[in-house]
Amino acid sequence: MSQPIFVYMTFENEEQARAIGKALLERRCIACINIFPAVTSMYWWKGEIQHASEVAAVAKSTVEAFKELEQTVKELHSYDVPCIVAWPLATGHSPFLQWIEDETQYSQKV
């Protein structure tokens, strides 16, 4: 079985999140994306504290699909340094984890 992961990303706006989410789904890098509109972000950028309204998202994927997922987001994202981070799922509802594997192209190549 592939290693399932959650991938956290932030986007400039909901339109960008939807467009990149759709591209990831079409390329079968992810099984699902949950988009959370209107989050407030505070962060350091170029030596100054910044405040911005962003859109956050969590995608369900696999370790095997992460490299193409990351490349796709970098190609389509407007940020110089987009947030694309992942963490493994240690355990979960077996049918749900199987669904993630079934819906990503990388698990089907193994």
C-alpha positions as CSV (number, residue, x, y, z in Angstrom):
1,M,0.0,0.0,0.0
2,S,1.2,3.5,-0.8
3,Q,1.9,5.9,2.1
4,P,-1.0,8.3,2.4
5,I,-0.3,11.9,3.2
6,F,-2.1,15.2,3.8
7,V,-0.7,18.2,1.9
8,Y,-1.2,21.7,3.3
9,M,-1.0,24.6,0.8
10,T,-1.9,28.3,0.8
11,F,-3.0,30.3,-2.2
12,E,-3.5,33.9,-3.2
13,N,-7.2,33.5,-3.6
14,E,-10.0,31.0,-4.0
15,E,-9.8,31.1,-7.8
16,Q,-6.2,30.1,-7.8
17,A,-6.9,27.3,-5.2
18,R,-9.6,25.9,-7.4
19,A,-7.6,26.1,-10.6
20,I,-4.6,24.4,-9.0
21,G,-6.8,21.9,-7.2
22,K,-8.4,20.9,-10.5
23,A,-5.1,20.5,-12.2
24,L,-3.9,18.3,-9.4
25,L,-7.1,16.2,-9.6
26,E,-6.8,15.9,-13.4
27,R,-3.2,14.8,-13.1
28,R,-4.3,12.3,-10.4
29,C,-1.7,13.7,-8.0
30,I,-4.5,13.9,-5.3
31,A,-7.7,12.2,-4.5
32,C,-9.4,15.2,-2.9
33,I,-8.8,18.8,-1.9
34,N,-10.5,20.8,0.8
35,I,-10.4,24.5,0.3
36,F,-10.7,26.9,3.3
37,P,-11.4,30.4,2.0
38,A,-10.4,33.6,3.8
39,V,-7.7,32.7,6.3
40,T,-5.6,35.5,7.7
41,S,-1.8,34.9,7.4
42,M,1.0,36.7,9.2
43,Y,4.5,35.9,8.2
44,W,8.0,37.2,7.7
45,W,8.9,38.2,4.1
46,K,12.0,40.1,3.0
47,G,12.8,41.2,6.6
48,E,9.3,42.5,7.4
49,I,6.2,41.1,9.1
50,Q,3.4,40.8,6.5
51,H,-0.4,40.4,6.8
52,A,-2.4,38.9,4.0
53,S,-5.8,37.3,3.3
54,E,-5.1,33.9,1.8
55,V,-6.9,30.6,1.0
56,A,-5.7,27.4,2.7
57,A,-6.2,23.9,1.4
58,V,-5.6,20.4,2.5
59,A,-5.2,17.7,-0.2
60,K,-5.3,13.9,0.2
61,S,-2.4,12.2,-1.6
62,T,0.4,9.8,-1.4
63,V,4.2,10.0,-0.9
64,E,4.6,8.6,-4.3
65,A,2.6,11.4,-5.9
66,F,4.2,14.3,-4.0
67,K,7.0,15.1,-6.4
68,E,4.6,15.7,-9.3
69,L,2.1,17.5,-7.0
70,E,4.8,19.8,-5.8
71,Q,6.0,20.5,-9.4
72,T,2.5,21.2,-10.6
73,V,1.8,23.7,-7.8
74,K,5.1,25.5,-8.4
75,E,4.3,25.7,-12.1
76,L,0.8,27.2,-11.6
77,H,1.2,29.2,-8.4
78,S,1.8,33.0,-8.3
79,Y,4.0,33.0,-5.2
80,D,7.8,32.9,-5.4
81,V,7.8,30.5,-2.5
82,P,4.5,28.7,-2.2
83,C,3.6,26.8,0.9
84,I,3.5,23.1,0.0
85,V,4.1,20.8,3.0
86,A,3.0,17.3,3.8
87,W,2.7,15.0,6.7
88,P,2.1,11.2,6.8
89,L,-1.1,9.7,8.0
90,A,-0.1,7.2,10.7
91,T,-3.4,5.5,10.8
92,G,-7.0,6.0,9.6
93,H,-10.2,4.4,8.4
94,S,-8.9,1.7,6.1
95,P,-11.5,2.2,3.3
96,F,-10.7,5.9,3.2
97,L,-7.0,5.3,3.0
98,Q,-7.6,2.8,0.2
99,W,-9.7,5.3,-1.6
100,I,-6.8,7.8,-1.6
101,E,-4.5,5.1,-3.0
102,D,-7.0,4.1,-5.7
103,E,-7.6,7.6,-6.9
104,T,-4.0,8.6,-7.4
105,Q,-2.2,7.4,-10.5
106,Y,1.1,6.7,-8.7
107,S,-0.4,3.9,-6.6
108,Q,-1.7,2.2,-9.7
109,K,1.8,2.1,-11.3
110,V,3.3,0.2,-8.3
